Amino acid sequence: MKNRIVLILFFTFLISQGFSKDGYKLWLDYQPIENSSLSNEVKPLFGGIYFFGKNPTYDLIQKELELASWGFFNREPEFKNLNQESHLWIGTRSELSQFLGLDHQAKIKDLGDEGYWRGPLNHNGESHYAIIGNTPKGVLYGVFDFLRSIQTETFDSTTEKSDSPKIKLRMLNHWDNLDRTVERGYAGFSIWDWHRLPGYVDPRYIDYARANASLGINAVSLTNVNANAWVLREDFIEKVKVLADLFRPYGIQVFLTARFSAPIEMGNLETADPLDPEVRKFWKERVDLIYKEIPDFGGFLVKANSEGQPGPHEYGRNHAEGANMLAEALAPHEGIVIWRAFVYSHEIDEDRHKQANLEFEPLDGKFLDNVIIQVKNGAIDFQPREPFHPLFGAVEKTNLGMEFQITQEYLGQATQLVYLSPMWEEVLQSPTYRPTSNATVASIIDGSSSNKNLTLMAGVSNIGTDRNWTGHLFGQANWYAFGKLAWDPYLNSSEIAKEWIDLTFGQNPEVQRNISSIMQSSHEAAVNYMTPLGLHHLMGRSHHYGPGPWVEGGRADWTSVYYHRADSQGIGFDRTSTGSNALGQYAPEIASNWSNPNQIPEKFLLWFHHVPWDFKLKSRRTLWDEIGLHYDSGVKSAREMKRNWDSLEGLIDAEQFSHVSQLLAIQIQEAEWWRNACLLYFQTFSNLPFPEEIEKPKGDLEYFKSLRFPFAPGIRPNW
Ligand code: BDP
């Protein structure tokens, strides 16, 4: 008995020490350095660290270096004085000024508040390795990059590196409710333990901040965009303050979602009209109160007049009047308003695709400078593939930010491995043709072609209380890739993947090759077995889990039939000038090219065109056959992913292996389910046989239609 307890305690100890790869440590798992020349190069640095100043951020850096040193060398690092033998110098440009030549001074100065320089520095004949920023925050980013270069074995003490973020606000949006449920969350409950705050501080908050800071994420909105005004009460602000205080030295600013009707719900006012003096007073006082507790509070993220959320329209006011009212209250404190463009009204428009442009284009130039409009990557709603949102490039005077969804609401939730970065990259690299012919979405949102300073990339978080944070281990790769792209939206997805694989699975080339090919093929595979050739919004109602192409009834633009429009003639949504003309919201270069079904990239064909079943694609096959082939190839890719993964047994940690292998088996079943359900359903319109070469869809359409998932994760109880 005693032995058993000892054994259990020992395993608990091992787990707490991180010997088991349960995913808790994310990409910050500092493993022993096996490469001896790297170890010889790096060890002396950890044996002589000197900080040129003192501040809370340096304290955190010190802790991070301790963790890393224990992980890399199983020993304590040594912190020295300047007159002792110090090898690793850490500080800001001004702190190190007497040791820096003019060229270094200038180079570092150009990197702004958040950039860093790291490299060799000789002084009085002695060589040092220095990590320098203009601010402690820049230093922090430099240190994380330095540690990452050791983990990925790319560190070289003789070369210098400098970097700085291209986007100002790199932000996670949590859709977390105050009761700890998470809207569209698939990784357990909210990590914000509101009930036990402010008294109890969960150590997870620190690891969360470390993970974000290591990627350069510098802002978080804590609460659901379907907001609850309760978070603005004094007792909750006290809780928020605890988080803000913890995150501050990690360079992370806290935002909250503001419910537009808060003046009524908590201020006892009869109206929330943004032009009403009492309402303005309410917000000003509330904002002042928040800043008293949290002097660097970021501001508000607002969803208004969308999906039933209250907003200025109730009072005959427009989005600019609503946003500006909040912006005025925040401006004296340098706070900002992030106002979402994901809007659609109660009256069903002929095409929801057009709604944001219809509402926001006329308001261009009417928003105050401290307002950013946060636009989803596509015009519908985070579908497996969407063309870029026409608002990018249609609005010139207003600040525009990007909203991506990291949580996989429409992309397999937490049962599927789908690496989202290629999808984001596709959107970021899309040419908008406005304001100049070479303006891509990336160059609009980083301000380089839109000439804006207040820039933003937000990602809807996929984080929860699951031990591995994201439910599926590969969800971590999406968090990671989001952070990287927010820092530099021109990065390449396969390189980001390679880095993440290095950090998560180590250096074995076979492991790296296999996992990289799994990740790179995963998005196209999911698009193929869910919504190929521009199809969209085919998922099950409410929970959005699995296929539901037959969903109809109720609000039209919440159904599938509204989007696919299949009939005996063909399938697809005509958004050309013969249909809704949503295409007209894009620049003429795009509109004219895409209005021709023979010219539009086939991946967007059915997004913009209603096409006959016998329409010939570039392959010279009919549309019907191609739909079948795409669905089938998606399933085959999912199987290939699993085969690839299973070949890694024994080469990677057993716990990681089994976790992903089991989930890939589910992914195959779900891919088959999507293919079978969609093809059998669409066949009821096409009345055509399936192409010879595909595996014939099996099953009974009525059975698929009858499936119900009342307890699927991530949905509101009343849905
Ligand atoms: C949709 C989600 C819904 C969100 C909404 C939003 O299904 O839960 O509230 O987006 O972005 O994708 O506001």
Residues whose N, C-alpha, C, O or C-beta is under 5 A from the ligand:
A	BS01	BDP	E183 V225 F342 D381
